[in-house]
Amino acid sequence: MPTYALWVGLGIVAAWWVRRLEVSRLGHQRWPGYHWVPVGALVGAVLGAKLGMLLFEPPGAFAETLGRVLSLDFTGKTILGGLAGGYLGVELAKKAVGIEVSTGDAFAVAVPLAHGIGRMGCLFEGCCYGAVWDGAWAVELHGAARHPVQLYEAGALLVIAGLSWALRHRPWPAGQRFKAYLLAYALLRFGLDALRGDPGVQWGPLSAVQWACLVGAGLMGLGMWRAARPSASPTQGA
């Protein structure tokens, strides 16, 4: 089994186990139609992960990327698009089955845990590599010493997952823990993108990925602020 597939598989198993515990604790499985929520998350994440590659490709590549999606060619994916697509997929699934309350907290530990473990696969596969750097803990990838950005990201994500797990009994408004993860990851990825060495697209002073992270962080921050207001409805949010 390729090393990348092994790490991704470990991440999926860990996420499945943790999410199962959280769904049981939160009682989500008692809601009629809830079984369609993870289906929506999966389908949305797969499609979003591919369409998100537009952030790494030159302008005018939309038709080509869309064609690869329609032909079920899913080589080349990005976690940013996967997160956005999964979020949208959950919302559409909830709308379809009539669930009006937030379901995100069941994913708040599982997703960053799987994400962090999967990044180890990126390190061993050599993808998502860092910029050239000759520091003390540089790794040799693609013919040069580079920042181990995969390790930076994996470590930060595992910390986020650990904090979310430790704070899971705090009385936050529903959905806030998952939004907190998305906000934290958007800010993390914004910073780490400056240390990435793989190809990207520049939009003015920032990369396309950094602009997407700013938008995502803004939306999640706004959602958390709205949910925290005393007048906010407990059913609002993802």
Long-range contacts (C-beta under 8 A, 24 or more apart in sequence): 2-125, 3-121, 3-124, 3-125, 4-121, 4-122, 4-124, 4-125, 4-127, 5-121, 6-121, 7-117, 7-118, 7-120, 7-121, 7-124, 8-117, 8-118, 8-121, 10-117, 11-113, 11-114, 11-115, 11-116, 11-117, 11-118, 11-121, 12-114, 14-110, 14-113, 14-114, 14-117, 15-110, 15-111, 15-113, 15-114, 16-110, 18-109, 18-110, 18-113, 18-165, 19-106, 19-107, 19-109, 19-110, 22-105, 22-106, 22-107, 22-108, 22-109, 22-110, 22-168, 23-106, 25-168, 26-105, 26-106, 28-103, 28-106, 31-99, 31-101, 32-97, 32-98, 33-96, 33-97, 33-98, 33-99, 34-97, 34-99, 34-103, 36-93, 36-96, 36-97, 37-90, 37-93, 37-94, 37-97, 37-99, 37-103, 39-93, 40-89, 40-90, 40-91, 40-92, 40-93, 40-94, 40-96, 41-86, 41-89, 41-90, 41-93, 41-107, 42-86, 42-89, 43-89, 44-85, 44-86, 44-87, 44-88, 44-89, 44-90, 44-92, 45-82, 45-83, 45-85, 45-86, 45-89, 46-74, 46-82, 46-85, 47-85, 47-89, 48-81, 48-82, 48-83, 48-84, 48-85, 48-86, 48-88, 48-89, 49-74, 49-77, 49-78, 49-79, 49-81, 49-82, 49-85, 50-74, 50-76, 50-77, 50-81, 51-81, 51-85, 52-77, 52-78, 52-79, 52-80, 52-81, 52-82, 52-84, 52-85, 53-77, 53-78, 53-81, 54-208, 55-80, 55-81, 55-200, 55-201, 55-207, 55-208, 55-209, 55-212, 56-198, 56-199, 56-200, 56-201, 56-208, 56-209, 57-201, 58-201, 59-201, 79-115, 80-189, 80-209, 80-212, 80-213, 80-216, 83-111, 83-182, 83-185, 83-216, 84-216, 87-182, 87-238, 90-238, 91-238, 100-235, 101-174, 101-234, 101-235, 102-173, 102-174, 102-175, 102-178, 102-235, 102-236, 102-237, 102-238, 103-175, 103-238, 104-174, 104-175, 104-177, 104-178, 104-179, 104-237, 104-238, 105-168, 105-174, 105-175, 105-176, 105-177, 105-178, 107-178, 108-164, 108-168, 108-177, 108-178, 108-180, 108-181, 109-161, 109-164, 109-165, 109-168, 111-178, 111-181, 112-157, 112-158, 112-160, 112-161, 112-164, 112-181, 112-185, 113-157, 113-158, 113-161, 115-157, 115-185, 116-153, 116-154, 116-155, 116-156, 116-157, 116-158, 116-160, 116-161, 117-154, 117-158, 119-150, 119-151, 119-153, 119-154, 119-157, 120-150, 120-151, 120-154, 122-150, 123-148, 123-150, 123-151, 123-154, 127-198, 128-196, 128-198, 129-196, 129-197, 129-198, 130-195, 130-196, 130-197, 131-195, 131-196, 131-197, 132-197, 133-195, 142-197, 146-197, 147-195, 147-197, 149-192, 149-195, 149-196, 152-192, 152-195, 153-188, 153-189, 153-192, 156-188, 157-185, 157-188, 160-184, 160-185, 173-227, 173-228, 173-232, 173-234, 173-237, 174-227, 174-234, 174-235, 174-237, 175-223, 175-227, 175-236, 175-237, 175-238, 176-224, 176-227, 176-228, 176-237, 178-238, 179-220, 179-223, 179-224, 179-227, 179-237, 179-238, 180-220, 180-224, 182-216, 182-220, 183-216, 183-217, 183-220, 183-221, 183-224, 186-213, 186-214, 186-216, 186-217, 186-220, 187-213, 187-217, 189-213, 190-214, 190-217
